[in-house]
Amino acid sequence: KARLSYLRGHALNVTSTHDPKAEEHLSRAVKLDPTLAPAWNSLGECFWKAGNVESARHCFNGVLSHGKDKVALRNLSMVLRQLGAGEERKKNIRLSVEKAKEAVALDITDGTSWYILGNAYLSLFFAGGQPDSVLKQDRK
């Protein structure tokens, strides 16, 4: 039953907008089988589309509570960059880089993980997470 609910929810979740029916099926799937990583990932993506970034974060962490998963790590990396303000945002961006590094470490041949890591570093740079010595490096 969990797998069937996941497949229905996943099929409904392919659109670029939030679908409440997809959320319903995916929520049922993770309740029936909390270890079903693809269902957690899809549910997190569903919440993310709805603008509920904190719930998306919870879902991706739910996957990781059962083991390492490159998709959850990549998604968590992206979600973390959207959370917080000021110093909390910088902290989240640094954590985002760490999660992206973990995703790459799980599969160094995965181009998507490398892409997410590059974007995480770019976000870190523009958030001011680099020391002044890095910014002045080209002058030496």
C-alpha positions in Angstrom: 0.0 0.0 0.0 2.8 2.4 0.8 4.5 1.8 -2.5 1.2 2.3 -4.4 0.5 5.6 -2.6 4.0 6.7 -3.3 3.6 6.0 -7.1 0.3 7.8 -7.3 1.7 10.8 -5.4 4.9 10.8 -7.4 2.9 10.7 -10.7 0.8 13.7 -9.5 3.9 15.6 -8.3 5.5 15.9 -11.8 3.9 19.3 -12.4 5.6 22.6 -11.6 2.9 23.6 -9.2 1.7 22.1 -5.9 -0.9 19.4 -6.1 -2.8 18.7 -2.9 -3.7 15.2 -4.1 0.0 14.4 -4.6 0.7 15.7 -1.0 -2.1 13.5 0.3 -0.8 10.3 -1.4 2.8 11.0 -0.5 1.9 11.7 3.2 0.0 8.4 3.3 3.0 6.6 1.8 5.4 7.9 4.5 2.9 7.1 7.3 2.6 3.6 6.0 6.3 3.1 5.5 8.6 5.7 7.2 11.7 4.1 5.6 10.5 4.7 2.0 13.1 7.3 1.0 11.7 8.2 -2.5 8.3 9.0 -0.9 10.0 11.3 1.7 11.9 13.0 -1.1 8.8 13.5 -3.3 6.8 14.8 -0.3 9.6 17.3 0.5 9.5 18.5 -3.1 5.7 18.7 -2.9 6.0 20.9 0.2 8.7 23.0 -1.4 6.5 23.7 -4.4 3.8 24.9 -2.0 6.3 27.3 -0.4 6.5 25.3 2.8 10.3 25.2 3.0 10.4 24.2 6.6 8.2 21.1 6.0 10.4 20.3 3.0 13.4 20.4 5.2 11.8 18.1 7.7 11.0 15.6 4.9 14.6 15.6 3.6 15.9 15.2 7.1 13.4 12.3 7.5 15.1 10.5 4.6 18.5 11.1 6.2 17.4 9.7 9.6 17.2 6.3 7.9 20.5 6.5 6.1 22.5 8.5 3.5 20.7 9.4 0.3 22.2 11.7 -2.4 18.8 13.0 -3.5 17.8 14.0 0.0 21.2 15.6 0.6 21.0 17.6 -2.6 17.5 18.8 -1.9 18.4 19.6 1.7 21.3 21.7 0.4 19.0 23.7 -1.8 16.3 24.2 0.8 18.8 25.3 3.5 19.9 28.2 1.2 16.3 29.5 1.4 16.0 29.5 5.2 16.9 32.2 7.7 18.2 35.8 7.6 21.4 37.5 8.5 23.8 35.3 10.4 21.4 32.4 10.5 21.2 32.4 6.7 25.0 32.4 6.4 25.1 29.4 8.8 22.5 27.6 6.7 24.4 28.3 3.5 27.6 26.8 5.1 25.6 23.8 6.1 24.2 23.7 2.6 27.8 23.3 1.3 28.4 20.4 3.7 25.3 18.6 2.6 26.2 19.1 -1.1 29.7 17.7 -0.3 28.1 14.6 1.3 26.0 14.1 -1.8 29.1 14.2 -4.1 30.9 11.9 -1.7 28.2 9.3 -2.1 28.5 9.3 -5.9 31.3 11.3 -7.5 30.1 10.5 -11.0 26.7 12.2 -10.4 26.7 15.5 -12.3 23.6 16.8 -10.5 25.4 16.6 -7.1 28.4 18.5 -8.5 26.0 21.1 -9.9 24.3 21.6 -6.5 27.7 21.8 -4.8 28.9 24.5 -7.2 25.7 26.5 -6.6 26.1 26.1 -2.8 29.7 27.5 -3.1 28.4 30.3 -5.2 25.7 31.2 -2.7 28.3 31.1 0.1 30.5 33.5 -1.8 27.7 36.0 -2.4 26.4 35.7 1.1 29.7 36.9 2.4 30.8 33.6 3.8 34.3 33.9 2.4 37.1 35.6 4.3 38.5 38.8 2.9 41.7 37.0 2.0 39.9 35.0 -0.6 38.3 38.2 -2.1 41.7 39.9 -2.3 43.6 36.8 -3.7 43.6 38.1 -7.2 45.5 41.2 -6.2 48.6 39.2 -5.1 
